[in-house]
Structures are given as C-alpha cells and as structure tokens.
Amino acid sequence: MIDLRSDTVTRPTPAMREAMARAEVGDDIFGDDPTVNALQQRMAALAGMEAALFMPSGTQSNFCALLAHCQRGDEYIVGQLAHTYRYEGGGAAVLGSIQPQPLAQDARGLMALADIAGAIKPDDPHFARSRLLCLENTWNGHVMPQRYLAEATALARSRGLACHLDGARVFNAAVAEAGPGGDIASALRGITRHFDSVSICCSKGLGAPVGSLLCGSRELITRAHRIRKMAGGGLRQVGLLAAAIDHALTHHLGRLHQDHALAARLADGLRGLPGLSVKSAETNIVFVDVADGRGPALLAHLAAQGILATGLIGLRFVTHQDVDAEGIDRTIAAVRAFVELHPAADAPTAAPRAPY
Ligand SMILES: *Cc1c(COP(=O)(O)O)cnc(C)c1O
C-alpha cells in the first residue's frame, strides 16, 4: 500500500513506540506530567515564544487560540479556503460566537493586503470588532513569502489586530526556507516572530500519532488552557504522547526535506502527461487537476493498485516518512498507465512548468 492521502497516515516507528513506553508520566490536569511539561518548554523555545500548550488536535489548538484572542462579537479575518474557516466545522462561530470575515486568496493562499485593510472595521456599533488576522503556512504546500508575512502582520497590528498562524505544517515551511543543511529552528523563528500565537501539528510530517502545540505569550496560553479544559481537551498521562513528539523533534525534523524531494520527484514524473495539470508546491504536497472530470476514475485506478490519494479539491498527493522513492516511482508509472489507457478527449499540451 502506498498511502499518499496525507502525512497524517504515518505509523509510529519502533523507536518512537519505545520512547513512548519509557516516558515518565504524571497527571497533566494537575500539571505534574514531566514529559509534557518538558515538551511544552521545548516547543516554546523552538518557536521563540514564552509558553506552549499540548493540544489533542490542530483543530482544537486553533479553536483555543481563536477563543483566547477574541471575545463574543469579535471577528477574525481569514482566507476563504483557510483551514480555520473552512475545515474546522465552523467551531469559532458555532461555539465561540466569533464572526469570521473570510477573504479571497490567490493561488498561493495570500489575501491581498488591500482586501485585509478594507475588511478591518472601524469602531462602530454597526460592526463586529475586528480583532485578529489568521494566516496559514504552509497553505496547500506553499510557503508563505517572508515579505508577505511581515507586511500582512504589520498592517494588522497597525490597526490594533493580533495575529495567529495556523502552522499545522510550519515545520515544512521552515525546512524549505532553511534549505539543505540550514538551521531549521532559526528559519522557524523567522516565521513565528511575526505572530502572537502559532499552532503546530505534530501528527503530520513529524510522524507523531497525536498532538499539536499552541505557542504564544504566557498570558495567552493561560487563557487557552482554560478554553482547552472547557473543550474537553484536558488529558491525564499525556506524557505518553508528548514523548512521541519529543522523539519526532529529535529524530524526524531532520528528514522532512526528504519528503519535499519526493514530492518534487512525483511532480516531475507527472508533469507533461496529457490531460494532467500538475501544481507542485515547495514542500510535501502535490495537486493534480485531471481533465474531463476523470479525477475519480484515476483515483479508482490507483486504489486498485494499492495507491491512495484524495480528491476533495483536485487530486492531492502528500509525501511523508512512510513512502519512499520506489513508491513514488510506482505511483508515477500507475498514473502514466491510466493516461495511456484513457486518453483525454481533448488532451491539452503539456502544462507549463510553474515558475517556483
Ligand atoms: C491538519 C490541519 C489542521 C488541523 O489538524 P487536526 O489535527 O487534523 O485537527 C489545521 N490546519 C491545517 C492547515 C491543517 O492542515
């Protein structure tokens, strides 16, 4: 089985399971689980923030952040296709009475600065109070440019808004920015320094089974801690999970660049095939548009050969530590066979190579 549906499908390695088995634990509701306490400190230091809090999921982490930043009747400005708006069940609005102000995004996930400026409401009883700008990095595998991060967050701050980053895959962004052999931690802080809070998933490319960390000021994390409790996210011997994440930070962070290389290998292998439009990104996600509505047929063809991808918004292939070059080459061969078997009615010429 070659499972490219997501980087969340990774299984804990034997070494990770051993680290979990060895973990010293306590009761985190009493604050005395040493392993989760150490992990929270480690992640806060990595992100250059005062404090961090273990969260059962990225969704709950973003939820707690939004509720910690905003009161009832406040609003957050967010991309129309951002995870916190579109893919989290509307939790901030449903449970937090926080109004989203979604804005259009370009092909790389960026909201125009003029749109952000125009969406920030004056202090007037007609309007919800604009309180927070929420960005996402990486977005669909794209790394948000440093300059954009600086300009968008400076604009928000100049109008009195705080800034939250949904950094589910921010380590992938940091690895891409650090470049081969570069300093991932300093690249990470180069991103996080623009934000008041950052949510980081450890159950994706890092390969831990469960868990995200919300990082921010001590004050914000104290508020988020109360909301986590309310949401049922207070856990007991959570050091078992924290140990897996600690292991991943030590042993898996340094291999994320391999996922990026595999995604590039896949994109290169598929690019130019008739009827396919390959949108490669800089990290570990490759999107492919299939002409003539044959996406579902291609997915079924792949699944019959034990190759899994998703088709929610175009075909999506995600690389991770449980796939290798051989699996990627098998995937390319299987797609090629499909294209030869089922030529597109009106096969377009090869898609132009993306400029990034
Ligand atoms: C996966 C993801 C989340 C949510 O993480 P879960 O752990 O699945 O709840 C949030 N934002 C982005 C961008 C994600 O990719």
Ligand as a Chemical Component Dictionary entry (heavy atoms), coordinates in Angstrom:
data_LIG
# 
_chem_comp.id                   LIG 
_chem_comp.type                 NON-POLYMER 
_chem_comp.pdbx_formal_charge   0 
_chem_comp.three_letter_code    LIG 
# 
loop_
_chem_comp_atom.comp_id 
_chem_comp_atom.atom_id 
_chem_comp_atom.alt_atom_id 
_chem_comp_atom.type_symbol 
_chem_comp_atom.charge 
_chem_comp_atom.model_Cartn_x 
_chem_comp_atom.model_Cartn_y 
_chem_comp_atom.model_Cartn_z 
_chem_comp_atom.pdbx_ordinal 
LIG C1 C1 C 0 -4.447 19.308 9.614  1  
LIG C2 C2 C 0 -4.629 20.753 9.716  2  
LIG C3 C3 C 0 -5.270 21.323 10.818 3  
LIG C4 C4 C 0 -5.981 20.530 11.882 4  
LIG O1 O1 O 0 -5.337 19.483 12.427 5  
LIG P1 P1 P 0 -6.135 18.227 13.040 6  
LIG O2 O2 O 0 -5.100 17.674 13.965 7  
LIG O3 O3 O 0 -6.459 17.346 11.900 8  
LIG O4 O4 O 0 -7.321 18.732 13.775 9  
LIG C5 C5 C 0 -5.344 22.700 10.875 10 
LIG N1 N1 N 0 -4.848 23.470 9.902  11 
LIG C6 C6 C 0 -4.231 22.959 8.836  12 
LIG C7 C7 C 0 -3.690 23.876 7.790  13 
LIG C8 C8 C 0 -4.108 21.584 8.690  14 
LIG O5 O5 O 0 -3.503 21.082 7.614  15 
# 
loop_
_chem_comp_bond.comp_id 
_chem_comp_bond.atom_id_1 
_chem_comp_bond.atom_id_2 
_chem_comp_bond.value_order 
_chem_comp_bond.pdbx_ordinal 
LIG C1 C2 SING 1  
LIG C2 C3 SING 2  
LIG C2 C8 DOUB 3  
LIG C3 C4 SING 4  
LIG C3 C5 DOUB 5  
LIG C4 O1 SING 6  
LIG O1 P1 SING 7  
LIG P1 O2 DOUB 8  
LIG P1 O3 SING 9  
LIG P1 O4 SING 10 
LIG C5 N1 SING 11 
LIG N1 C6 DOUB 12 
LIG C6 C7 SING 13 
LIG C6 C8 SING 14 
LIG C8 O5 SING 15 
# 
